[in-house]
C-alpha cells in the first residue's frame, strides 16, 4: 500500500489515459446495446428508446468534437506564443553577446594604452587586426 502510494506520488506508475472506462462498464454497455438492437426489431418501445439513446449519443459526440476543435485552436495559439517567446529570447541573447564583444574590443584598446609594454597582448591584437581585414 505504502509502495503504491509512493509510486503514485513519485511517478513510478505508468501513465494512464485521462479518462478511464472500467472494462466491466464497457462490456455491460456493449451487452446492453446488443440486447437493445435485438429487441428493437420486435418491440416498438425498445426501438424508440434505442433511437432516443443513439440521438443523445450523437449529440454528445458533436459537442465533444466542437470542444476538441476549440481546444486544438487554443493549443496552437499557445504553442505559437511559445515559439515567439523563444525567438525574442534568442534575439536578446544575440544582442547581449554582441554588446559584450563590443565592450571587450573597446576595453582591449584601452588596455593597450595603459600597458604598452605588454608585447604579447599587442602582437595578438595586431594578428587579430590582420586576420579581420
Secondary structure, 3 states (H helix, E strand, C coil): CHHHHHHHHHCCCCCCCCCCCCHHHHHHHHHHHHHHHHHHCCCHHHHHHHHHHHHHHHHHHHHHHHHHHHHHHHHHHHHHHHHHHHHHHHHHHHHHHHHHHHHHHHHHHHHHHHCCCCHHHHHHHHHHHHHHC
